[in-house]
Amino acid sequence: MKISDNVANYILNLLEAADGRAEIQRNELAEVLGCVPSQISYVITSRFTPEQGYLVESRRGGGGYIRITRIRMDGSSAIMHTVNSIGRSLDSATARAMLSNLCQREILLEEVASAMAAALNDRCYFCVPQEDRDVLRAALFKHMLMTQI
């Protein structure tokens, strides 16, 4: 398992234990997990975004912290939030992250998410011109999500 996955899982466990809200100190967490503080920052900025259902607040300085809060919403609202956050184009990695988040929050069934992931995979678009792939993926993902409401 990659260090990024370990950091993300550790933070997810903190969120579960604290009912969706965790406050961490980057340097202390890096020491506990045996990584550099920038790795913690990378994981937070890439995996705990508003599009993935999280609110992140931070305070710099000696007593600084990073507070991560899981945004609570019902299934339909979460799907609409995801649809609205997609924009005009969407890369494969971001689509996978969004699907993973929807599964973790039990908004999508694993089987449904797996089918969507297969349809959004880069290998499906090899015959589509490179500049059109992410645009097509965004449109397809939005339409697939809308069928789940």
Backbone hydrogen bonds, N-H to C=O, Kabsch-Sander energy under -0.5 kcal/mol:
donor,donor_aa,acceptor,acceptor_aa,energy
6,N,2,K,-2.1
7,V,3,I,-2.6
8,A,4,S,-2.6
9,N,5,D,-2.8
10,Y,6,N,-2.3
11,I,7,V,-2.4
12,L,8,A,-2.7
13,N,9,N,-2.4
14,L,10,Y,-2.1
15,L,11,I,-2.5
16,E,12,L,-2.3
17,A,13,N,-2.5
18,A,14,L,-1.7
19,D,16,E,-1.2
20,G,15,L,-3.9
21,R,15,L,-0.5
21,R,18,A,-0.5
22,A,68,I,-2.8
24,I,66,I,-3.1
26,R,24,I,-0.6
29,L,25,Q,-2.6
30,A,26,R,-2.4
31,E,27,N,-1.9
32,V,28,E,-2.3
33,L,29,L,-2.4
34,G,30,A,-1.0
35,C,30,A,-2.4
39,Q,36,V,-1.5
40,I,36,V,-1.0
41,S,37,P,-2.0
42,Y,38,S,-2.5
43,V,39,Q,-2.3
44,I,40,I,-2.4
45,T,41,S,-2.7
46,S,42,Y,-1.9
47,R,43,V,-2.7
48,F,44,I,-1.5
52,Q,49,T,-0.8
53,G,50,P,-1.5
54,Y,49,T,-2.0
55,L,69,T,-2.8
57,E,67,R,-2.7
59,R,65,Y,-2.5
64,G,61,G,-1.9
65,Y,59,R,-1.2
66,I,24,I,-2.7
67,R,57,E,-3.1
68,I,22,A,-3.2
68,I,66,I,-0.5
69,T,55,L,-2.7
70,R,20,G,-3.2
71,I,53,G,-2.7
71,I,69,T,-0.5
73,M,71,I,-0.5
78,A,74,D,-2.6
79,I,75,G,-2.4
80,M,76,S,-2.5
81,H,77,S,-2.6
82,T,78,A,-2.2
83,V,79,I,-2.8
84,N,80,M,-2.7
85,S,81,H,-1.3
86,I,82,T,-0.8
86,I,83,V,-1.0
87,G,83,V,-0.6
90,L,134,D,-1.4
95,A,91,D,-2.0
96,R,92,S,-2.3
97,A,93,A,-2.1
98,M,94,T,-2.4
99,L,95,A,-2.4
100,S,96,R,-2.6
101,N,97,A,-2.3
102,L,98,M,-2.3
103,C,99,L,-2.1
104,Q,100,S,-2.7
105,R,101,N,-2.0
106,E,103,C,-2.0
107,I,102,L,-3.1
108,L,102,L,-1.4
113,A,109,L,-2.6
114,S,110,E,-2.5
115,A,111,E,-1.9
116,M,112,V,-2.4
117,A,113,A,-2.9
118,A,114,S,-2.1
119,A,115,A,-1.8
120,L,116,M,-1.5
121,N,117,A,-0.7
121,N,118,A,-0.5
124,C,121,N,-1.8
125,Y,122,D,-1.8
126,F,123,R,-0.8
128,V,125,Y,-1.6
132,D,129,P,-2.3
133,R,129,P,-0.9
133,R,130,Q,-0.8
134,D,130,Q,-0.5
136,L,132,D,-2.4
137,R,133,R,-2.6
138,A,134,D,-2.0
139,A,135,V,-2.1
140,L,136,L,-2.6
141,F,137,R,-2.7
142,K,138,A,-2.4
143,H,139,A,-2.1
144,M,140,L,-2.7
145,L,141,F,-2.6
146,M,142,K,-2.2
147,T,143,H,-1.1
148,Q,145,L,-1.8
149,I,146,M,-1.0
